[in-house]
Amino acid sequence: MTEQEQRAEQPRTQTQAQPSSRAIHEAIARLSSGDRAELRRDPGTSLAFYKLQATHFPDVHKDETRERWMVLVQAMALLVDLYAPNTRLGAALGEAKLSENRLTRLLRADDIRLPKQIHACARFLAAKGVRQDMTGFAWLLNVREPIAAERVRRQIAGDYFRAVSS
């Protein structure tokens, strides 16, 4: 196995420049209700997003990376009261009874369609009141290596079908 394949073996959820989903969740939970509402509507125009960026991921300078963070922060703001550490995305989607069609759209989404699919799934989970952490969404957005990205998608699908069949 090559070194690149070994690195791709396990998806990474954070790097030195990326704080944990728990730290960002806690920061969002401490924001005013108005700031959280702005993040849910449009994090790109919200000063609250830039406050979070300054304190939690200040080294993000590329627009593409900032946009991925905006998608994740928006989903976190939608699910702020439903955070449950170590609750996998696929299991949460299965518990919420997300349709297989919608799961397929999420897992097959390219970089252009993925933000819309994540937003739709976050709203669905919020509407159903299903608790989960944000790691699965973060992996979908940030794992760029094809082998690792496919592993993330397979893990989410496996967790979904285990939850649906139990």
C-alpha positions in Angstrom: 0.0 0.0 0.0 1.4 3.4 -1.0 1.8 6.2 1.5 -1.0 8.1 -0.1 -3.4 5.2 0.1 -2.5 4.8 3.8 -3.3 8.4 4.5 -6.6 8.0 2.7 -7.4 4.9 4.7 -9.2 7.0 7.4 -10.9 10.3 6.7 -9.7 13.1 8.9 -12.3 15.2 10.7 -10.0 18.0 11.7 -6.5 19.4 11.1 -4.6 22.0 13.0 -6.5 24.7 11.1 -9.9 23.1 11.8 -11.4 23.0 15.2 -13.8 20.2 16.4 -17.4 20.4 15.5 -18.1 20.4 19.3 -16.1 23.7 19.7 -17.9 25.4 16.9 -21.3 24.1 18.1 -20.6 25.5 21.6 -19.6 28.9 20.1 -22.8 28.9 18.0 -24.9 28.0 21.0 -23.5 31.0 22.9 -24.4 33.4 20.1 -27.5 35.6 20.5 -30.7 34.2 18.9 -30.5 37.0 16.3 -26.9 35.9 15.3 -28.0 32.3 15.1 -31.0 33.3 12.9 -28.6 35.1 10.6 -26.4 32.1 10.3 -29.4 29.9 9.5 -30.5 32.3 6.7 -27.3 33.3 5.1 -24.0 32.9 6.8 -22.1 34.8 4.0 -23.8 38.0 5.0 -23.7 37.4 8.7 -21.2 39.2 10.9 -21.6 36.2 13.3 -19.9 34.0 10.7 -16.9 36.2 10.6 -16.8 36.4 14.4 -16.7 32.6 14.4 -14.0 32.5 11.7 -11.8 34.9 13.6 -11.9 32.8 16.7 -12.2 29.2 15.4 -10.7 29.0 12.0 -8.7 32.2 11.4 -6.3 30.7 8.9 -9.1 30.2 6.3 -8.2 32.6 3.4 -9.3 30.7 0.3 -12.9 31.5 -0.8 -13.6 27.8 -1.6 -12.6 26.8 1.9 -14.6 29.7 3.5 -17.7 28.6 1.5 -17.4 25.1 2.8 -17.2 26.5 6.3 -20.3 28.6 5.6 -22.3 25.5 4.6 -21.2 23.7 7.8 -21.9 26.6 10.1 -25.3 27.1 8.5 -26.2 23.4 9.1 -24.8 23.7 12.7 -27.0 26.8 13.3 -30.0 24.8 12.1 -29.2 21.9 14.4 -27.8 23.9 17.4 -30.3 22.4 19.9 -29.9 18.9 18.5 -26.2 18.4 18.9 -25.3 14.9 20.2 -21.6 13.9 20.2 -20.7 10.7 18.5 -24.0 10.3 16.7 -23.3 9.5 13.1 -24.9 11.3 10.3 -26.1 8.1 8.5 -27.7 6.8 11.7 -29.4 10.1 12.3 -30.8 10.2 8.7 -32.0 6.7 9.1 -33.7 7.4 12.4 -35.3 10.5 10.9 -36.6 8.3 8.0 -34.9 10.2 5.2 -35.9 8.6 1.9 -33.4 6.5 0.1 -33.8 8.9 -2.9 -32.7 11.9 -0.8 -29.9 9.9 0.7 -28.7 9.0 -2.8 -28.8 12.7 -3.8 -26.7 13.6 -0.8 -24.1 10.9 -1.4 -23.8 11.5 -5.1 -23.8 15.3 -4.9 -20.8 17.0 -6.6 -19.1 20.1 -5.1 -21.7 22.4 -6.7 -24.8 20.5 -5.5 -23.5 19.3 -2.1 -24.2 22.5 -0.1 -27.8 22.4 -1.2 -28.1 18.8 -0.2 -26.5 19.3 3.1 -28.8 22.3 3.8 -31.8 20.2 2.9 -30.7 17.3 5.1 -30.0 19.6 8.0 -33.4 21.2 7.7 -34.9 17.7 7.6 -33.1 16.6 10.7 -34.1 19.8 12.5 -37.8 19.3 11.5 -37.7 15.7 12.8 -35.9 16.7 16.0 -33.2 14.1 15.4 -30.0 14.6 17.3 -26.5 14.1 15.7 -23.1 15.6 15.6 -21.8 17.4 12.5 -18.8 15.2 11.7 -20.5 13.5 8.8 -21.4 16.8 7.1 -17.8 18.0 7.7 -16.4 14.9 6.2 -18.6 15.2 3.1 -17.5 18.8 2.6 -13.8 18.6 3.5 -12.5 15.2 2.5 -11.0 15.8 -0.9 -9.1 12.6 -1.6 -11.2 10.3 -3.8 -10.6 7.1 -1.9 -11.3 8.7 1.5 -14.3 10.6 0.1 -15.8 7.3 -1.2 -15.1 5.7 2.2 -17.0 8.5 3.9 -20.0 8.0 1.7 -20.0 4.3 2.2 -19.8 4.8 6.0 -22.8 7.2 5.9 -24.8 4.7 3.8 -23.9 1.8 6.0 -24.9 3.7 9.1 -28.2 4.7 7.5 -29.2 1.2 6.5 -28.2 -0.2 9.9 -30.5 2.4 11.5 -33.3 1.8 9.1 -33.2 -2.0 9.6 -33.1 -1.9 13.4 
